Amino acid sequence: MSPKQRRGVETAERLLDAALQVYADAGEQGVTVGALTRASGVSLGSLYHHFGSVDGLMNALLLRWLERLLGELAAGVARSRTARGGVRALVQTYLTFVQEHPDASRLLHSSYADRVGMAHAKQLRDAQEARLSPLTEWVRRHVESGEIAPLDVPVVEALVMGPIVATVRRRLSGLDDVDLGQAARVLPDRIWRSLTP
């Protein structure tokens, strides 16, 4: 990589890091060109050069963290030998991710992410295909082996991820009535029951 390319990558990284910090500090409404350039120390021209717009920067930030979450989930199920162990790994990995990356998790579970997801669902799924494939393959393998009920992959995804995401959203909404430790203990078995043949 040339020095110029390295500087470009570093500038893009500074902008992405600053965008998450501004979002965490001021919410979606606070993510403005001025706030981003102040927080990153990067010029307006560089922001537009690398991302095209504030929305382009926020979409890139969302994809960055979605990719990281999906990568961790795929690694979690890859380490498990059974379907039940995979469910436990998904719950624990997801909840650990949320605890370790609360600002990114708030973005991933925000109304902004929902709007982007609804408007660009197929594009997002296509862009994350490499990260989703191991999870999809894990589901298919365990359905074929008979460990998981013969359900379509999207239904299995909903049964597994629905309770996890609902728990996380409640926690991230500011309500302190969700104990993630208790959720990590209870959810795997409850989810598993919904998947058994």
Buried (B, 14 or more C-beta within 10 A) or exposed (E): EEEEEEEBEEBBEBBBEBBBBBBBEEEBEEBEEEBBBEBBEBEEEBBBEBBEEBEEBBBBBBBBBBBBBBBBBBEBBEEBEEBBBBBBBBBBBBBBBBBEBEEBBBBBBBEBBEEBBEEEEEEBEEBBEEBBEBBBBBBEEBBEEEBBBEBEBEEBBBBBBEBBBEBBBBBBEEEEEBEBEEBBEBBBEEBBEBBEE
